[in-house]
Amino acid sequence: MSTVTATPTASASEAIDHFSRRLSTETDCSDVNAAMNAGEMDFVLLHVVGSEETFTRRHLPNAIHLPHKMITAETMNKWPKETLFVVYCAGPHCNGADRAALKLAQLGLPVKIMIGGLTGWEDEGLAFAGNHG
């Protein structure tokens, strides 16, 4: 028996619950890009790490630079309460998106993390905005 099969699989209902919960809090680079290309930006894309200089150099199209340290009730008041925020950071090695998502959720705002961040976006060969090569 391999280490893959040593632990029994979840029941179908447990798997449905697990993956539904994950999809309710995560999206990916491909889905964000597809929404942009289709003109379906029904969310606000937040670049939540780095300085203004690094944001200017390379960020996702249509993203707003709002470092997670700046997320407060006051800074979020300019959007309606039902606005979905999609947050991203540098990539899997960065927890800035987790910090931002937690803050947004604590403020009672809808939020999803774009898994992969800048690294995932680049890995998929998607175009950046800014002064990046």
Salt bridges, closest charged atoms under 4 A:
ASP17 OD2 - ARG21 NH2 2.88
GLU26 OE1 - ARG22 NH2 3.25
GLU52 OE1 - HIS65 ND1 2.93
GLU53 OE2 - ARG57 NH1 3.84
GLU122 OE1 - ARG58 NH1 3.32
